[in-house]
Amino acid sequence: MKRRNLIGLAAWWPLAAHAQTARLPTIGFLGAGSRTAWAPSVAHFDQRLRELGWVEGRTVAILYRWADGKADRYTEFAAEFSRLKVDVIVTAGSAVAAVKQATSTIPIVFAVAVDPVGSGFVDSLARPGGNVTGLSNQAIELAGKRIQLLRQVIPGLTRLAVLANAGYPTAVREAANIQTVAHQLGLAADALEVRSAADLGPAIDSLKGRTRALFLCTDSLVVSNVAMINDRARVAGAATMWGAREFCEAGGFMAYGANEVDLFGRSAEYVDKILKGRKPADLPVEQATKIELVINLKTAKALGLDIPANVLALADELIE
């Protein structure tokens, strides 16, 4: 090889080596549920990232971790992300608290949160004030409308049950809010407190002959067992009210709430801003803008419910 070629190679080699080892901006994505359950949301998140110029493996690295509804894994994965010093962590729901506890410096984006202020994730919606920001699904604000919808489709409804994971403070607060709103609307509301998957079946079975409506406060425990919950509720004769359409696709009766797939797409916009230098404390928490009513007509038929025409007209989607 000629000398000048050797010199050129020597000059090029360190640059090539640096290019190969240069660290891409890294996103730590902690899924509280399963990969399968979160697939539509993750696909939308990834699509929006690409639209913003962040292509996995080329301009950004994404580390996915799935807790499959096991709360002890939140802490494990949050600690891993903290140890790896990822540039931003994306998560949702019941995993947010564990991630927030693991790091006070790495930016955290929650794609979905029920009550971000009440849960202590942020100081206020307008001024998050720390290393955490994201999107609220407005579950607390929508409780009254959900109960009113149940009354419209279940003739003579006077009592409903509220199922919540007693080990998840946000779900407990949501359940208390639902009971308060139900009482204001003239309904009795019974709390069904569960702490493990083994508690779910007996709790739902107990509804038979007691009430025809079951309001679900979602967290990873509930989401990971959605099919079983819907099946048992149907056998018990209880119409389930959920907060997102995906639960109706799994056999639930009705859902009224934020389009969570849309929220995950919007969370990618937070990630984009943070990777470009913005601070979470300066990014206000946004609320859901797409609120949907979804009704599973097959489940309605199994429950012997005839949906009034005015409610059908309000539905964004009817599952048959």
CORCOR-V647828 format. One line per field, one symbol per residue. burial: I if it has 9 or more other C-alpha atoms within 8 Angstrom, else O. A space follows every 50 residues. Layout:
BEGIN
burial->???
END
This chain:
BEGIN
burial->OOOOOIOOOOOOOOOOOOOOOOOOIIIIIIIIIIIOOIOOIIOIIIIIII OOOIIOOOIIIIOOIIIIIIIOOIIOIIIOIIOOOIIIIIIIIIIIOIII OIOIOIIIIIIIIIIIIOIOIIIOIOIIIIIIIIIIIIIIOIIIOIIOII IIIIOOIOIIIIIIIIOIOIIIOIIOIIIOIIIOOOIIIIIIIIOOIOII IOIIIOIIOOIIIIIIIIIIIIIIIIOOIIIIIIOIIIIIIIIIIOIIII IIIIIIIIIIIIIIIIIIIIIIIIIOOIIIIIIIIOOIOOIIIIIIIOII IOIOIOOOOOIIOOIOOIIO
END
